[in-house]
Amino acid sequence: MTDIVLQGTTTSPILSEDDRLQLRRLKNRQAAAKCRNRKKDKIEALLKEVDRLSLKNKNLQSLVQRLQTEEEELVLLLRSHLMRCKYATHYVKV
């Protein structure tokens, strides 16, 4: 296999069956390695995305908890105010 250029299209016009088989196997190995690398890169990107989204989810859950606590405090404050306010009407529901 002295005249074979793998990346180009130049090959010796006369290749033995064994040389063609070796060339085909080599190209297949290269394609398989390229495919494995693409798969590995895709998995790494997906794992980074999972980490990013997990952190975002944690932050959003924390925000929900803070807002629920704030809502409870405001409802208590409003109820307290309504009980003492002479202008509050009896049909205000909180």
N, CA and C of each residue as an Amber inpcrd file, in Angstrom:
protein
   282
   0.8340000  -1.1830000   0.0000000   0.0000000   0.0000000   0.0000000
   0.8740000   1.2400000   0.0000000   1.6710000   1.4180000  -0.9660000
   2.5900000   2.5490000  -0.9650000   1.9970000   3.7840000  -1.6130000
   1.0890000   3.6610000  -2.5570000   0.5450000   4.8050000  -3.2750000
  -0.8020000   5.2950000  -2.7420000  -1.2150000   4.8360000  -1.5850000
  -2.5460000   5.1690000  -1.0890000  -2.4860000   6.4470000  -0.2560000
  -3.3550000   7.3930000  -0.5600000  -3.5200000   8.6140000   0.2220000
  -4.9100000   8.5410000   0.8320000  -4.9790000   8.5060000   2.1800000
  -6.2520000   8.2580000   2.8430000  -7.2200000   9.4260000   2.7270000
  -6.7460000  10.6300000   2.8660000  -7.6520000  11.7730000   2.8650000
  -8.0360000  12.1940000   1.4530000  -7.1910000  11.9640000   0.5010000
  -7.4840000  12.3680000  -0.8720000  -8.1360000  11.2510000  -1.6440000
  -8.1570000  11.4050000  -2.9270000  -8.7860000  10.3930000  -3.7660000
  -7.7680000   9.5880000  -4.5540000  -6.4870000   9.8550000  -4.3130000
  -5.4520000   9.1900000  -5.0860000  -5.1690000   7.8130000  -4.5100000
  -5.3000000   6.8100000  -5.3300000  -4.9070000   5.4540000  -4.9470000
  -4.2100000   4.8470000  -6.1520000  -3.4680000   3.8430000  -5.8630000
  -2.8210000   3.1380000  -6.9610000  -3.9090000   2.4880000  -7.8030000
  -3.7780000   2.5330000  -9.1150000  -4.8300000   1.9690000  -9.9580000
  -5.0050000   0.4730000  -9.7590000  -3.9690000  -0.1760000  -9.2570000
  -4.0570000  -1.6180000  -9.0680000  -3.7900000  -1.9240000  -7.6040000
  -4.8620000  -2.2170000  -6.8750000  -4.7320000  -2.6040000  -5.4690000
  -5.1140000  -4.0660000  -5.3440000  -4.3750000  -4.7250000  -4.5090000
  -4.7470000  -6.1180000  -4.2640000  -6.0140000  -6.1470000  -3.4080000
  -6.6630000  -7.2570000  -3.4150000  -7.8870000  -7.4170000  -2.6160000
  -7.5750000  -7.2040000  -1.1360000  -6.4240000  -7.6850000  -0.7120000
  -6.0110000  -7.5210000   0.6790000  -5.7990000  -6.0450000   1.0140000
  -5.1590000  -5.3000000   0.0720000  -4.9390000  -3.8670000   0.2940000
  -6.2700000  -3.1170000   0.3620000  -7.2140000  -3.4480000  -0.4950000
  -8.5210000  -2.7940000  -0.4720000  -9.2560000  -3.0860000   0.8450000
  -9.1360000  -4.3000000   1.3150000  -9.7660000  -4.6740000   2.5680000
  -9.1400000  -3.9170000   3.7410000  -7.8030000  -3.8320000   3.7360000
  -7.1210000  -3.0800000   4.7890000  -7.5230000  -1.6080000   4.7610000
  -7.5990000  -1.0440000   3.5590000  -7.9940000   0.3560000   3.4210000
  -9.4200000   0.5600000   3.9280000 -10.3020000  -0.3330000   3.5710000
 -11.6930000  -0.2360000   4.0090000 -11.7920000  -0.3330000   5.5390000
 -11.0160000  -1.2400000   6.1240000 -11.0150000  -1.3840000   7.5790000
 -10.4630000  -0.1320000   8.2590000  -9.4130000   0.4280000   7.6770000
  -8.8160000   1.6400000   8.2350000  -9.8200000   2.7970000   8.1910000
 -10.4770000   2.9640000   7.0660000 -11.4750000   4.0350000   6.9480000
 -12.6240000   3.8070000   7.9210000 -12.9930000   2.5530000   8.0950000
 -14.0660000   2.2380000   9.0350000 -13.6530000   2.5640000  10.4630000
 -12.4010000   2.2280000  10.8290000 -11.9020000   2.5580000  12.1680000
 -11.9020000   4.0650000  12.3880000 -11.4590000   4.8090000  11.3620000
 -11.4410000   6.2640000  11.4770000 -12.8600000   6.8230000  11.6310000
 -13.7900000   6.3090000  10.8670000 -15.1800000   6.7590000  10.9610000
 -15.7650000   6.4040000  12.3260000 -15.4540000   5.2180000  12.8230000
 -15.9590000   4.7910000  14.1290000 -15.3870000   5.6770000  15.2350000
 -14.0950000   5.9970000  15.1490000 -13.4740000   6.8730000  16.1490000
 -14.1050000   8.2580000  16.1140000 -14.3500000   8.7560000  14.9170000
 -14.9830000  10.0680000  14.7710000 -16.3890000  10.0540000  15.3720000
 -17.1120000   9.0000000  15.1300000 -18.4610000   8.8410000  15.6790000
 -18.4160000   8.7740000  17.2080000 -17.4800000   8.0250000  17.7570000
 -17.3510000   7.9300000  19.2180000 -17.0230000   9.2900000  19.8220000
 -16.1390000  10.0390000  19.1590000 -15.7840000  11.3690000  19.6620000
 -16.9870000  12.3120000  19.6330000 -17.7730000  12.2530000  18.5500000
 -18.9720000  13.0960000  18.4810000 -19.9600000  12.7180000  19.5850000
 -20.1110000  11.4260000  19.8230000 -21.0110000  10.9520000  20.8750000
 -20.5220000  11.4240000  22.2420000 -19.2190000  11.3290000  22.4840000
 -18.6360000  11.7710000  23.7390000 -18.8650000  13.2660000  23.9350000
 -18.6480000  14.0590000  22.8860000 -18.8670000  15.5080000  22.9660000
 -20.3280000  15.8260000  23.2550000 -21.2220000  15.0950000  22.6270000
 -22.6540000  15.3050000  22.8340000 -23.0340000  14.9870000  24.2740000
 -22.5100000  13.8930000  24.8080000 -22.7970000  13.5090000  26.1930000
 -22.2720000  14.5680000  27.1570000 -21.0670000  15.0700000  26.9100000
 -20.4990000  16.1120000  27.7710000 -21.3530000  17.3690000  27.7330000
 -21.8240000  17.7560000  26.5540000 -22.6750000  18.9350000  26.4280000
 -23.9940000  18.7250000  27.1760000 -24.5490000  17.5340000  27.0540000
 -25.8040000  17.2430000  27.7480000 -25.6210000  17.2460000  29.2660000
 -24.4980000  16.7330000  29.7460000 -24.2290000  16.7370000  31.1830000
 -24.0760000  18.1590000  31.7060000 -23.4230000  19.0180000  30.9290000
 -23.3070000  20.4240000  31.3240000 -24.6820000  21.0740000  31.3740000
 -25.5210000  20.7430000  30.4030000 -26.8770000  21.2830000  30.3740000
 -27.6800000  20.7960000  31.5850000 -27.5050000  19.5340000  31.9570000
 -28.1840000  18.9980000  33.1430000 -27.7390000  19.7570000  34.3840000
 -26.4460000  19.9950000  34.5250000 -25.9280000  20.7430000  35.6720000
 -26.5030000  22.1590000  35.7160000 -26.5250000  22.8170000  34.5570000
 -27.0400000  24.1850000  34.4810000 -28.5220000  24.2210000  34.8530000
 -29.2850000  23.2950000  34.3070000 -30.7180000  23.2760000  34.5820000
 -31.0210000  22.8590000  36.0210000 -30.2070000  21.9790000  36.5730000
 -30.3920000  21.5800000  37.9760000 -30.1710000  22.7740000  38.8960000
 -29.1420000  23.5490000  38.6320000 -28.8740000  24.7400000  39.4340000
 -30.0100000  25.7530000  39.2770000 -30.4700000  25.9370000  38.0480000
 -31.5810000  26.8640000  37.8120000 -32.8260000  26.3950000  38.5540000
 -33.1040000  25.1070000  38.5170000 -34.2610000  24.5510000  39.2140000
 -34.1450000  24.7720000  40.7250000 -32.9600000  24.5450000  41.2600000
 -32.7380000  24.7530000  42.6920000 -32.9800000  26.2140000  43.0560000
 -32.4830000  27.1330000  42.2370000 -32.6840000  28.5580000  42.4970000
 -34.1580000  28.9390000  42.4100000 -34.8640000  28.3730000  41.4500000
 -36.2860000  28.6700000  41.3080000 -37.0920000  28.1030000  42.4740000
 -36.7310000  26.9230000  42.9390000 -37.4160000  26.3520000  44.1030000
 -37.1960000  27.2150000  45.3390000 -35.9950000  27.7310000  45.4720000
 -35.6860000  28.6210000  46.5870000 -36.5190000  29.9010000  46.4840000
 -36.6330000  30.4350000  45.2900000 -37.4360000  31.6390000  45.0740000
 -38.9040000  31.3780000  45.4050000 -39.4240000  30.2490000  44.9800000
 -40.8110000  29.8870000  45.2830000 -41.0080000  29.8370000  46.7930000
 -40.0870000  29.2220000  47.4900000 -40.1890000  29.1160000  48.9510000
 -40.1910000  30.5010000  49.5960000 -39.3020000  31.3830000  49.1500000
 -39.2460000  32.7370000  49.7070000 -40.5420000  33.4950000  49.4270000
 -41.0700000  33.3570000  48.2240000 -42.3030000  34.0540000  47.8750000
 -43.5000000  33.5120000  48.6530000 -43.5350000  32.2100000  48.8720000
 -44.6190000  31.6390000  49.6720000 -44.5540000  32.1460000  51.1100000
 -43.3550000  32.2250000  51.6540000 -43.1840000  32.7510000  53.0130000
 -43.6130000  34.2140000  53.0710000 -43.2050000  34.9790000  52.0680000
 -43.5910000  36.3940000  52.0230000 -45.1090000  36.5410000  51.9090000
 -45.7290000  35.6960000  51.0960000 -47.1840000  35.7400000  50.9520000
 -47.8660000  35.4620000  52.2930000 -47.4060000  34.4550000  53.0080000
 -47.9810000  34.1260000  54.3090000 -47.8570000  35.3020000  55.2680000
 -46.6930000  35.9400000  55.2730000 -46.4800000  37.0930000  56.1530000
 -47.4070000  38.2420000  55.7830000 -47.5740000  38.4890000  54.4910000
 -48.4400000  39.5820000  54.0560000 -49.9070000  39.3010000  54.3620000
 -50.3220000  38.0480000  54.2120000 -51.7050000  37.6810000  54.5380000
 -51.9500000  37.8920000  56.0290000 -51.0110000  37.4680000  56.8630000
 -51.1500000  37.6820000  58.3050000 -51.2070000  39.1700000  58.6390000
 -50.3820000  39.9370000  58.0060000 -50.3670000  41.3850000  58.2310000
 -51.6940000  42.0090000  57.8080000 -52.2020000  41.5940000  56.6750000
 -53.4760000  42.1250000  56.1990000 -54.6200000  41.7290000  57.1230000
 -54.6300000  40.4920000  57.5500000 -55.6830000  40.0460000  58.4720000
 -55.6280000  40.8280000  59.7780000 -54.4200000  41.0190000  60.2610000
 -54.2460000  41.7960000  61.4780000 -54.7550000  43.2130000  61.2820000
 -54.4440000  43.7940000  60.1790000 -54.8900000  45.1580000  59.8840000
 -56.4170000  45.2250000  59.7750000 -57.0030000  44.2640000  59.0820000
 -58.4510000  44.2750000  58.8750000 -59.2100000  44.1290000  60.1890000
 -58.6100000  43.4010000  61.1090000 -59.2730000  43.2260000  62.4010000
 -59.3130000  44.5440000  63.1820000 -58.3380000  45.4050000  62.9650000
 -58.2430000  46.6560000  63.7170000 -58.7410000  47.8730000  62.9440000
 -58.8820000  47.7400000  61.6340000 -59.2020000  48.8920000  60.7950000
 -60.6950000  49.2100000  60.8620000 -61.0000000  50.4700000  61.1650000
 -62.4120000  50.8590000  61.2390000 -63.0150000  51.0470000  59.8520000
 -62.1660000  51.1300000  58.8130000 -62.6620000  51.3260000  57.4510000
 -62.8380000  50.0090000  56.6830000 -62.3400000  48.9490000  57.2410000
 -62.4430000  47.6540000  56.5620000 -63.8910000  47.2080000  56.5310000
 -64.3170000  46.6730000  55.4340000 -65.6810000  46.1940000  55.3310000
 -65.7440000  44.7300000  55.7190000 -66.8940000  44.2640000  56.1140000
 -67.0330000  42.9050000  56.6100000 -66.9560000  41.8520000  55.5090000
 -67.0300000  42.2350000  54.2510000 -67.0150000  41.2500000  53.1660000
 -65.6350000  41.0320000  52.5510000 -64.6070000  41.6650000  53.0620000
 -63.2570000  41.4510000  52.5530000 -62.7680000  40.0920000  53.0440000
 -62.4390000  39.2310000  52.1150000 -61.9480000  37.9030000  52.4710000
 -60.4780000  37.7870000  52.1400000 -59.7170000  37.2890000  53.0810000
 -58.2870000  37.1020000  52.8740000 -57.9310000  35.6980000  53.2520000
